[in-house]
Amino acid sequence: MDSMEVIRGMSMKKVIVLGGDGFCGWPTSLHLSKIGWDVTIVDNLSRRKIDIDLECESLTPVRPIMERLSAWEANGGKRIDYHNFDIARDYDRLLALICELKPDAIVHFAEQRAAPYSMKNSRTKRYTVDNNLNATHNVLCAIVESGVDVHLAHLGTMGVYGYGTAGFKIPEGYLKVKMCGDHVELHENSNGNVEIEKEILYPPDPGSIYHMTKTQDALFFYYYNKNNGVRITDLHQGVVWGTNTDETNLDEKLINRFDYDGDYGTVLNRFLMQAAIGHPLTVHGAGGQTRAFIHIRDTVKCIELALENEPNRGDRVRIFNQMTETHTVKELAEKVSSMTGTEIMFMDNPRNEAEENELHVENSCFLDLGLKPTTLSDGLMEEVIEISKKYSSRCDESKILAKSKWR
Amino acid sequence: MDSMEVIRGMSMKKVIVLGGDGFCGWPTSLHLSKIGWDVTIVDNLSRRKIDIDLECESLTPVRPIMERLSAWEANGGKRIDYHNFDIARDYDRLLALICELKPDAIVHFAEQRAAPYSMKNSRTKRYTVDNNLNATHNVLCAIVESGVDVHLAHLGTMGVYGYGTAGFKIPEGYLKVKMCGDHVELHENSNGNVEIEKEILYPPDPGSIYHMTKTQDALFFYYYNKNNGVRITDLHQGVVWGTNTDETNLDEKLINRFDYDGDYGTVLNRFLMQAAIGHPLTVHGAGGQTRAFIHIRDTVKCIELALENEPNRGDRVRIFNQMTETHTVKELAEKVSSMTGTEIMFMDNPRNEAEENELHVENSCFLDLGLKPTTLSDGLMEEVIEISKKYSSRCDESKILAKSKWR
C-alpha cells in the first residue's frame, strides 16, 4: 500500500501527537503528516528545558518548534497545528482539544523517557513519577470524559519485561501461565493442589524509576480498557538508534535531535558519536547486557502500522514488541570499534543490573503487518557517524559519561 | 505478650503514622501509643475536607485533631505529636521529619481510600491517582534519601486481587506459576514449548480507580525493595466494619469516625446504620458479591503484629491478607435483617462487577502471628447498631444511597 492509497482510504484522519517535539515524536509527526494524517502536536517542550538544566544540548542543531513546522510546510508538508501545554497539569486544555478535534487517534510520547535521568536524584525520580503517571492518566481520563472513540497508541519500553528469563522468548505483552495453588472445591488433583490456566500481563520487572512508571502505565491501560472500553495499543520499544528519517532529511531545519550525553544518549548512538570524535567507546561493566534495538526509521513505520491497524471496540489492550534485533553491548562496541578503529573502555556499571543476560524477543506482530526491519548491517551506522562528525564541534565531551548511580 | 512486655522489649520505638487522623489511622495511632510506641501523626485532614465537599459528615461526632490528642493525654495516653502537611505535595517536610525523628517504622494510610469516591467524576479520579501515587512514591523516595532504615507498613486492599478466580484460594500476595511459552534453547519438551516455574506478584485485576492505584503502589514497593532494599509490609485489607476500639472507647472525645454515605460508608456499617434508623438495607444487584471483612479492632491489632514482626533487610516485600472472614453482601443483609427486622431493598448495581463471585482467602500469616479474629458473631454488630442509634439525629438520609456510577 503506498502513501496515496493510504490518503485515499483514510480521508484525512486526525491524530494528536503528545510529545511531538521529541526524538521519536518529531519524526513520527512528520511521517504521519506525510502519509495523509491531519496531525496536531501537543508538547510543553520539557525535553528542551531539561537540556538547559543538564547544561547540554542535542548534537544536531534542532530548530525551535514553530520554525520546524514552517520548514515542513515550506518543503511541501501539510500544516501541523501546535499547542504548548503540559498534559500532566493542564487537564482542561487536553480535554477541550480532544472534544474540539475529535481525533481518530492519539499517539502518546509525552513522558520523561530516560532511565538514567530518572535515577539521578530524588528530584528527577519524583518528576518522572509525577509527570509520567499523571500524563498517562490524564489522557485516558480525558478520552473517557470526551466520549470520543479515540485509539490511543502509547510508546512503552521493552524494559518492562525485565531481563531475567534466560533462554525464554519474551512474548508480546501477555503470558500464558498455569497458576498453582490451593483449590477450594473443584478439580483437586491427588495433592490437593490445582493448576488453572490463564493468560496474564507479563509479570513486570522494572530496572529503574523510568521503567517502573511504564509498568504502572500498563495498569492504567488494563483498567481503562476493561472498565471503559478504551482502545489502546501499547508499544514495547527497544533502544532506538539512528537520527534522521526520509522526512527529517528534507531540510536541515527539520533535523531530528541527537542525544549523546550520559543521561539521554542511547548506547549505540553514543558509541557512534564517540567513534566520530575519537573518544573511547564506554562500555558499562563487561558489556554482557543484551538489549533489543530499533532504528528510528522503523519507529515511525511501526507507529504508522499501529494506527492503520487499530484494535476494535471490545479488544483487550494490544501490546506489540517494537524492536527488530538484539545485541549485547559488547558486540555493539566491537562492531563500532572494528568499523572505526576506536578503542573500547570498560567502566564500572553505574546501573543496578545483571552483568549479562540473554534476550529473545517475539516481534511477529509488526513483521506480520509488513514491517521490513532496518538492521545494523544496512550502512545506517555510517550515516550516524557522518552526522556525528558534521556536528562534532557542538559536542561537550564532559557530558559523555553516565554519572547517574542506580543504587 | 502483654503491653508492658512490649514496652520493655522495645524501649520506645518510634513510628510515624501517615493519615493518622482517619478511620483506620486514628485507632491505630492510639493503639500503637498504648502499647509503647512513640507515635507521630502526619495528616493534612483531607478526609474531613472531602466531607465538606460531599456535604456530609461522620455519624459520630469526631473532634478536631488537637482536641482528640489532648483527650488522649488527659486519659493517661502518651503524648502524640502531630504535623499537618500533604505528603503528596510537601516532600521536603516529609524528608525533614524522617531525618529528624529517624523512625523505626512508618505506617502509611495517607491515600484516598473510597472506591466509589474515586469513580464519581473526572476530578475525583484524577485526585485519587495524583494523591495516592505521589504520596506512596514520596514516602519511598524520602526513606531512601534519608538513609534511615525504616520499616514501611502500607495499608492496601484485598481488591487488588480482583474477584475472578472462582474456587481458587487467594494466596498472600505471591503466586506460584508455570510460565508457558517458546523456549529458545534449553529444556524443550516434545512440543518445542517449555514451562518455567516462578513465583510472581499475584496478577492484579483492579475494579476501580482506587483499586488501580493500590496495584500501582505494589510496583513502587516491588521496585524500591529490589533496588534499594527498603523493608516493606503491604497489608491487603478486607472491608472494615465496626467503629471503636478499646482506646477510642475511653472518652467520647476519642471517638472514631463512622461513615454511612454512599461514597465512604462500607457495606456492613451502612447496613447496621440503616437498620438503626429504620431505612431499608440497600443491596447492590442481587448481592451475590463475596467480600472479605475485618473488624476495626483487628485492623489495629494487625498493624501491631506487622510492626512487631518486621521483615529483615534483604527480604522481599512482605504481603499479608488482613481479613478474617468472607461473606456475600446478601448474607450480610439477611443477617442484619433477621437481627433487626429491617427489610432488604435490591437496587441496580452502580459498580461494574460480576453479579456474583466466590472468594476464598489465605490469611494464615496473621493467624500464625497470634491474631484472634473478631468475627460477626461476637455481638459487635449490636455495638455498631447502638452507636448508630445514639447518633441517628446526625444522619442525613439523603446521603445513604451510592450515586457513583462506575461505567
Interface residues (C-beta under 8 A of the other chain):
Chain A: Y91 L95 S122 K125 R126 V129 D130 L133 N134 H137 N138 C141 A142 V144 E145 T165 G167 F168 K169 P171 L175 K176 V177 K178 M179 C180 G181 D182 H183 V184 E185 L186 H187 V194 E195 I196 E197 K198 I200 L201 P203 P204 P206 G207 S208 I209 M212 T215 Q216 L219 F220 Y222 Y223 N227 N228 N352 E358 H360 E362 W406 R407
Chain B: Y91 L95 S122 K125 R126 V129 D130 L133 N134 H137 N138 C141 A142 V144 E145 T165 G167 F168 K169 P171 L175 K176 V177 K178 M179 C180 G181 D182 H183 V184 E185 L186 H187 V194 E195 I196 E197 K198 I200 L201 P203 P204 P206 G207 S208 I209 M212 T215 Q216 L219 F220 Y222 Y223 N227 N228 N352 E358 H360 E362 W406 R407
